[in-house]
Amino acid sequence: MRKITVFVIAAVFSTFLPQPKTANADTTFSFTGTCSDIVNNCTGMGAGTLVLQDYTIGNFFTNTNFRSFMYQSNIFDLAVTGSNLG
């Protein structure tokens, strides 16, 4: 499960890194992909949403930029908010 999440986050950032843009509010990245984890019987689609605040695309982000990350597939759901990070 963690391997899928890390891959999805990396794929999102590699897609948007070449585009310099400054955000003064929330920036939302939405993505979907085919779930093909045979070991855990994941089938169908996985979907995720990453929300960042006051983020400039191409820069590293910190806890202050992170608003939320949600992922859903047929085998698990994950929801993390900035307040969960401490």
C-alpha positions as a Markdown table, in Angstrom:
| # | Residue | x | y | z |
|---|---|---|---|---|
| 1 | Met | 0.0 | 0.0 | 0.0 |
| 2 | Arg | 2.7 | 2.4 | 0.9 |
| 3 | Lys | 4.6 | 1.7 | -2.3 |
| 4 | Ile | 1.5 | 2.6 | -4.3 |
| 5 | Thr | 1.0 | 5.9 | -2.4 |
| 6 | Val | 4.7 | 6.9 | -2.8 |
| 7 | Phe | 4.5 | 6.2 | -6.6 |
| 8 | Val | 1.3 | 8.2 | -7.0 |
| 9 | Ile | 2.8 | 11.2 | -5.2 |
| 10 | Ala | 6.0 | 11.0 | -7.2 |
| 11 | Ala | 4.0 | 10.8 | -10.5 |
| 12 | Val | 2.0 | 13.9 | -9.6 |
| 13 | Phe | 5.0 | 16.0 | -8.8 |
| 14 | Ser | 6.9 | 14.9 | -11.9 |
| 15 | Thr | 4.0 | 15.9 | -14.0 |
| 16 | Phe | 3.8 | 19.4 | -12.6 |
| 17 | Leu | 7.4 | 20.3 | -11.8 |
| 18 | Pro | 8.3 | 21.9 | -15.2 |
| 19 | Gln | 5.6 | 24.5 | -14.9 |
| 20 | Pro | 6.7 | 27.5 | -12.7 |
| 21 | Lys | 3.6 | 28.9 | -11.0 |
| 22 | Thr | 3.1 | 30.7 | -7.7 |
| 23 | Ala | 0.0 | 29.9 | -5.7 |
| 24 | Asn | -1.4 | 32.3 | -3.2 |
| 25 | Ala | -4.2 | 30.0 | -2.2 |
| 26 | Asp | -4.9 | 26.3 | -2.3 |
| 27 | Thr | -3.6 | 24.2 | -5.2 |
| 28 | Thr | -5.3 | 20.9 | -5.8 |
| 29 | Phe | -3.7 | 18.0 | -7.7 |
| 30 | Ser | -6.2 | 15.2 | -8.6 |
| 31 | Phe | -5.2 | 11.9 | -10.3 |
| 32 | Thr | -6.4 | 8.4 | -11.0 |
| 33 | Gly | -4.7 | 5.2 | -12.1 |
| 34 | Thr | -5.3 | 1.6 | -12.7 |
| 35 | Cys | -4.9 | -0.4 | -9.5 |
| 36 | Ser | -2.9 | -3.6 | -10.2 |
| 37 | Asp | -1.6 | -4.9 | -6.9 |
| 38 | Ile | -2.1 | -8.6 | -7.4 |
| 39 | Val | -0.8 | -9.5 | -3.8 |
| 40 | Asn | -3.5 | -7.4 | -2.1 |
| 41 | Asn | -6.2 | -8.0 | -4.7 |
| 42 | Cys | -6.4 | -4.4 | -5.7 |
| 43 | Thr | -8.5 | -4.0 | -8.9 |
| 44 | Gly | -10.2 | -1.2 | -10.7 |
| 45 | Met | -9.1 | 2.4 | -10.2 |
| 46 | Gly | -7.3 | 4.2 | -7.5 |
| 47 | Ala | -7.9 | 7.9 | -7.0 |
| 48 | Gly | -6.0 | 10.6 | -5.0 |
| 49 | Thr | -6.2 | 14.3 | -4.3 |
| 50 | Leu | -3.3 | 16.3 | -2.9 |
| 51 | Val | -4.1 | 19.9 | -1.6 |
| 52 | Leu | -1.3 | 22.4 | -0.9 |
| 53 | Gln | -1.6 | 26.0 | 0.3 |
| 54 | Asp | 0.6 | 28.9 | -0.7 |
| 55 | Tyr | 2.8 | 26.6 | -2.8 |
| 56 | Thr | 5.1 | 27.5 | -5.7 |
| 57 | Ile | 5.2 | 24.6 | -8.2 |
| 58 | Gly | 8.8 | 23.3 | -8.5 |
| 59 | Asn | 9.8 | 24.1 | -4.9 |
| 60 | Phe | 9.9 | 21.7 | -2.0 |
| 61 | Phe | 7.0 | 21.9 | 0.2 |
| 62 | Thr | 6.8 | 21.8 | 4.0 |
| 63 | Asn | 4.2 | 21.0 | 6.6 |
| 64 | Thr | 3.0 | 24.6 | 6.3 |
| 65 | Asn | 2.1 | 24.0 | 2.6 |
| 66 | Phe | 0.4 | 20.7 | 3.2 |
| 67 | Arg | -3.4 | 20.8 | 3.6 |
| 68 | Ser | -4.5 | 17.3 | 2.8 |
| 69 | Phe | -3.9 | 14.1 | 0.9 |
| 70 | Met | -6.7 | 11.6 | 0.2 |
| 71 | Tyr | -6.4 | 8.2 | -1.6 |
| 72 | Gln | -9.1 | 5.6 | -2.3 |
| 73 | Ser | -9.1 | 2.2 | -4.0 |
| 74 | Asn | -11.0 | -1.0 | -3.5 |
| 75 | Ile | -8.6 | -2.2 | -0.8 |
| 76 | Phe | -8.1 | 0.9 | 1.4 |
| 77 | Asp | -8.8 | 4.6 | 1.9 |
| 78 | Leu | -6.3 | 7.1 | 3.3 |
| 79 | Ala | -7.0 | 10.6 | 4.5 |
| 80 | Val | -4.3 | 12.8 | 6.0 |
| 81 | Thr | -4.7 | 16.5 | 6.9 |
| 82 | Gly | -2.1 | 19.1 | 7.9 |
| 83 | Ser | -3.3 | 18.8 | 11.5 |
| 84 | Asn | -2.4 | 15.1 | 11.5 |
| 85 | Leu | 1.3 | 16.0 | 10.8 |
| 86 | Gly | 1.8 | 17.7 | 14.2 |
